[in-house]
């Protein structure tokens, strides 16, 4: 197992860093190094005649690491979207009933604290409602609801 200690520790660090909110950036930044690592593995397999089992285990560690990172961010995205859809449903119901969008989230029974907990932002300045939340993968990116088109839009920072 000593052979895989460095590889395992390196990928554990990557997973821990990448699982943070907006941490997928670390996974994207590690991609070129991963590609170089894969070339070295192929070189070791073909030229140095290292055992395929050793290379296979390292590749398995890398694959599992990226799958864990992806799974965490998919779950976070789904959770954030679920909360945003809940708020949006309330806002749209208010609009249907009153013919205008609420001035703030409190008018639909959602406190500012509730929005902050879920990292959502709603404002209505001069009849132009804004509802958005930060993307769970990348810093400075957001998902914002376009009330004119009635759809969510991804906005990169």
C-alpha positions in Angstrom: 0.0 0.0 0.0 3.0 2.3 0.5 3.2 2.7 -3.3 -0.2 4.5 -3.4 0.2 6.6 -0.3 1.4 9.8 -2.2 -1.2 9.4 -4.9 -4.0 8.8 -2.3 -2.9 11.8 -0.2 -2.7 14.1 -3.2 -6.2 13.2 -4.3 -7.7 13.4 -0.8 -6.4 16.9 -0.6 -7.9 17.7 -4.0 -11.3 16.2 -3.0 -11.3 18.2 0.3 -10.5 21.4 -1.5 -12.9 20.8 -4.3 -15.9 19.8 -2.1 -16.0 23.3 -0.6 -18.6 25.7 -1.9 -17.3 27.0 -5.2 -14.5 24.5 -4.9 -15.0 22.8 -8.3 -12.6 25.5 -9.5 -9.8 23.4 -7.8 -10.9 20.3 -9.8 -10.8 22.3 -13.1 -7.4 23.8 -12.2 -6.1 20.3 -11.5 -7.2 18.9 -14.9 -3.9 19.8 -16.7 -1.9 18.1 -14.0 -4.2 15.1 -14.1 -3.6 14.9 -17.8 0.2 15.0 -17.3 -0.2 12.3 -14.6 -2.1 10.1 -17.0 0.6 10.5 -19.6 3.2 9.5 -17.0 1.1 6.5 -16.1 0.8 5.4 -19.8 4.6 5.9 -20.1 5.2 3.8 -17.1 2.9 1.1 -18.4 4.4 0.9 -21.9 8.0 2.0 -21.6 9.0 1.1 -18.0 6.8 -2.0 -18.0 5.3 -1.3 -14.6 2.5 -3.7 -13.5 -0.9 -2.8 -14.9 -2.4 -3.3 -11.5 -0.4 -0.5 -10.0 -1.4 1.9 -12.8 -5.0 0.7 -12.6 -5.2 1.4 -8.9 -3.8 5.0 -9.4 -6.3 5.6 -12.2 -9.1 4.2 -10.0 -8.1 6.7 -7.2 -8.2 9.6 -9.7 -11.6 8.5 -11.2 -13.2 8.0 -7.8 -11.9 11.4 -6.6 -13.5 13.2 -9.6 -16.7 11.3 -9.2 -17.0 12.3 -5.6 -16.4 15.9 -6.4 -19.0 15.8 -9.2 -21.5 14.1 -7.0 -21.1 16.6 -4.2 -21.6 19.6 -6.5 -24.6 18.0 -8.3 -26.3 17.5 -4.9 -25.5 21.1 -3.9 -26.8 22.4 -7.2 -30.1 20.5 -6.8 -30.5 21.7 -3.2 -29.9 25.3 -4.1 -32.2 25.1 -7.1 -34.9 23.5 -5.0 -34.8 26.4 -2.5 -34.8 29.0 -5.3 -37.8 27.3 -7.0 -39.7 27.4 -3.7 -39.1 31.2 -3.4 -39.9 31.7 -7.1 -43.2 29.8 -6.7 -44.2 32.2 -3.9 -43.1 35.3 -5.9 -45.1 34.1 -9.0 -48.2 33.3 -6.9 -48.0 36.8 -5.4 -47.7 38.3 -8.9 -50.7 36.2 -10.1 -52.8 37.4 -7.2 -51.8 41.1 -7.0 -50.7 41.8 -10.6 -47.3 43.0 -9.4 -44.2 41.5 -8.0 -43.6 41.8 -4.2 -41.4 44.6 -3.1 -39.4 42.2 -0.9 -39.4 38.6 0.2 -41.2 39.3 3.5 -44.4 40.0 1.5 -44.5 36.4 0.4 -43.7 35.1 3.9 -40.0 34.5 3.5 -37.7 36.4 5.8 -34.4 37.9 4.8 -32.7 35.5 7.2 -34.3 32.5 5.3 -32.9 33.9 2.1 -29.5 34.4 3.6 -29.4 30.8 4.9 -30.1 29.5 1.5 -27.8 32.1 -0.2 -30.7 33.6 -2.2 -31.2 37.2 -3.1 -34.4 38.9 -4.1 -35.1 42.5 -4.8 -37.7 44.5 -6.7 -36.6 47.9 -7.7 -39.2 49.9 -9.8 -41.0 46.8 -10.9 -37.9 45.0 -12.1 -37.6 41.9 -9.8 -34.3 40.2 -9.3 -33.9 36.7 -8.0 -30.6 34.9 -8.0 -28.3 32.6 -6.1 -24.6 31.8 -6.4 -23.5 28.9 -8.5 -22.3 26.1 -6.3 -19.3 25.2 -8.5 -17.5 28.4 -9.5 -16.9 31.6 -7.5 -18.6 34.8 -8.8 -21.0 32.8 -11.1 -24.8 33.0 -10.4 -28.1 31.5 -11.5 -30.6 34.3 -12.0 -34.2 34.1 -12.9 -35.3 36.1 -16.0 -38.8 37.1 -15.1 -39.5 38.3 -18.7 -38.5 34.9 -20.3 -39.6 32.8 -17.2 -36.4 30.8 -17.1 -33.2 30.4 -15.1 -30.0 31.8 -16.7 -26.4 31.0 -15.8 -24.3 34.1 -15.5 -20.5 33.8 -15.3 -18.8 36.3 -13.0 
